[in-house]
Amino acid sequence: MLLLIEDDDIIRETLAEYLSENYEVVVAKNGKEGCLQFEQLQDKIKVIITDYDMPEMNGMEFLHWLHEKNIRVPKIMMTGKLISEDEYKKIRLYNAYLLSKPVDIEVIDNHVRRFFLGSNQVEL
């Protein structure tokens, strides 16, 4: 199962539709909803894809929440903004892979496939 957290309806729906061809996908509109989804389904979720900039709880806050709970699920963060070196270091500290928007859907699929096959490391 894959947890997809994205506030943009079009991106969320497009990614969910594409990824659901090969994976069971649950969605959330922000990090706060993502926390609730994860708490309910944590034994089933094998990969998390999250946006960076979202209302209520952004992607960095969500990654921090996972980190504080010592949750070791492969994570991909997507962003359409330039991030600072400090933000990038935090993303790496949280063991998340960073993709810039617009994201090639096949690139995401490739990373997700690797995660599901057991390789939690994606070449940067």
DODREN-263811 format. One record per residue (C-alpha): residue in three letters; chain; x, y, z. Coordinates in nm, 2 decimals. Last residue first. Example, Ala and Ser with C-alpha at 12.3 -4.5 7.8 and 13.67 -1.06 7.14 Angstrom:
// residues 2
<atom ser A <1.37 -0.11 0.71>>;
<atom ala A <1.23 -0.45 0.78>>;
// end
This chain:
// residues 124
<atom leu A <2.05 1.04 -0.59>>;
<atom glu A <2.03 0.66 -0.63>>;
<atom val A <1.73 0.52 -0.46>>;
<atom gln A <1.77 0.33 -0.13>>;
<atom asn A <1.49 0.14 0.03>>;
<atom ser A <1.55 -0.16 -0.21>>;
<atom gly A <1.29 -0.41 -0.12>>;
<atom leu A <1.10 -0.46 -0.44>>;
<atom phe A <0.83 -0.23 -0.32>>;
<atom phe A <1.09 0.05 -0.28>>;
<atom arg A <1.23 -0.01 -0.63>>;
<atom arg A <0.88 0.00 -0.78>>;
<atom val A <0.81 0.33 -0.60>>;
<atom his A <1.12 0.48 -0.74>>;
<atom asn A <1.04 0.37 -1.10>>;
<atom asp A <0.67 0.48 -1.06>>;
<atom ile A <0.79 0.83 -0.95>>;
<atom val A <1.02 0.85 -1.25>>;
<atom glu A <0.73 0.73 -1.47>>;
<atom ile A <0.51 1.01 -1.34>>;
<atom asp A <0.76 1.27 -1.44>>;
<atom val A <0.74 1.53 -1.17>>;
<atom pro A <0.67 1.90 -1.25>>;
<atom lys A <0.78 1.94 -0.98>>;
<atom ser A <1.12 1.85 -0.83>>;
<atom leu A <1.18 1.51 -0.66>>;
<atom leu A <1.34 1.47 -0.32>>;
<atom tyr A <1.41 1.13 -0.17>>;
<atom ala A <1.33 1.11 0.20>>;
<atom asn A <1.56 0.96 0.47>>;
<atom tyr A <1.44 1.22 0.74>>;
<atom leu A <1.80 1.34 0.76>>;
<atom arg A <1.79 1.37 0.38>>;
<atom ile A <1.49 1.60 0.40>>;
<atom lys A <1.66 1.79 0.68>>;
<atom lys A <1.97 1.84 0.46>>;
<atom tyr A <1.75 1.97 0.18>>;
<atom glu A <1.59 2.22 0.41>>;
<atom asp A <1.93 2.34 0.52>>;
<atom glu A <2.05 2.37 0.16>>;
<atom ser A <1.75 2.59 0.09>>;
<atom ile A <1.45 2.48 -0.12>>;
<atom leu A <1.34 2.60 -0.46>>;
<atom lys A <0.98 2.55 -0.51>>;
<atom gly A <0.77 2.29 -0.70>>;
<atom thr A <0.82 2.02 -0.45>>;
<atom met A <0.79 1.64 -0.42>>;
<atom met A <0.90 1.43 -0.13>>;
<atom ile A <0.95 1.06 -0.16>>;
<atom lys A <0.95 0.84 0.15>>;
<atom pro A <1.05 0.48 0.23>>;
<atom val A <0.90 0.38 0.56>>;
<atom arg A <1.11 0.38 0.88>>;
<atom ile A <0.89 0.53 1.14>>;
<atom asn A <1.10 0.65 1.44>>;
<atom lys A <0.80 0.83 1.59>>;
<atom glu A <0.99 1.16 1.58>>;
<atom his A <1.10 1.08 1.23>>;
<atom leu A <0.74 1.03 1.11>>;
<atom trp A <0.63 1.36 1.27>>;
<atom his A <0.94 1.54 1.12>>;
<atom leu A <0.84 1.40 0.77>>;
<atom phe A <0.49 1.54 0.82>>;
<atom glu A <0.63 1.88 0.93>>;
<atom met A <0.85 1.88 0.62>>;
<atom gly A <0.55 1.79 0.40>>;
<atom asn A <0.33 2.07 0.53>>;
<atom met A <0.07 2.04 0.80>>;
<atom glu A <-0.25 2.26 0.79>>;
<atom pro A <-0.19 2.37 0.42>>;
<atom met A <0.06 2.21 0.19>>;
<atom asp A <0.40 2.28 0.05>>;
<atom tyr A <0.63 1.98 0.04>>;
<atom asp A <0.42 1.72 -0.13>>;
<atom thr A <0.43 1.37 0.00>>;
<atom ile A <0.48 1.02 -0.14>>;
<atom ile A <0.49 0.74 0.13>>;
<atom val A <0.59 0.38 0.06>>;
<atom lys A <0.51 0.05 0.24>>;
<atom ile A <0.18 0.13 0.41>>;
<atom lys A <0.01 -0.19 0.54>>;
<atom asp A <0.11 -0.19 0.91>>;
<atom gln A <0.07 0.18 0.93>>;
<atom leu A <-0.29 0.18 0.81>>;
<atom gln A <-0.49 0.37 1.08>>;
<atom glu A <-0.19 0.58 1.20>>;
<atom phe A <-0.08 0.64 0.85>>;
<atom gln A <-0.42 0.77 0.74>>;
<atom leu A <-0.44 1.00 1.04>>;
<atom cys A <-0.09 1.13 0.98>>;
<atom gly A <-0.16 1.19 0.61>>;
<atom glu A <-0.47 1.38 0.70>>;
<atom lys A <-0.25 1.62 0.90>>;
<atom gly A <0.01 1.62 0.63>>;
<atom asn A <-0.23 1.75 0.37>>;
<atom lys A <-0.49 1.63 0.11>>;
<atom ala A <-0.46 1.26 0.19>>;
<atom val A <-0.47 0.96 -0.04>>;
<atom val A <-0.46 0.58 -0.02>>;
<atom val A <-0.31 0.38 -0.30>>;
<atom glu A <-0.31 0.00 -0.36>>;
<atom tyr A <-0.04 -0.06 -0.61>>;
<atom asn A <0.00 -0.15 -0.98>>;
<atom glu A <-0.27 0.04 -1.17>>;
<atom ser A <-0.33 0.24 -0.86>>;
<atom leu A <-0.01 0.43 -0.94>>;
<atom tyr A <-0.17 0.60 -1.25>>;
<atom glu A <-0.50 0.69 -1.08>>;
<atom ala A <-0.33 0.81 -0.76>>;
<atom leu A <-0.09 1.02 -0.95>>;
<atom thr A <-0.36 1.19 -1.16>>;
<atom glu A <-0.59 1.24 -0.86>>;
<atom arg A <-0.32 1.39 -0.64>>;
<atom ile A <-0.19 1.61 -0.92>>;
<atom ile A <-0.53 1.74 -1.02>>;
<atom asp A <-0.65 1.79 -0.66>>;
<atom asp A <-0.34 1.98 -0.55>>;
<atom asp A <-0.31 1.92 -0.17>>;
<atom glu A <-0.09 1.61 -0.21>>;
<atom ile A <-0.02 1.32 0.03>>;
<atom leu A <0.00 0.97 -0.13>>;
<atom leu A <0.02 0.67 0.10>>;
<atom leu A <0.12 0.35 -0.09>>;
<atom met A <0.00 0.00 0.00>>;
// end
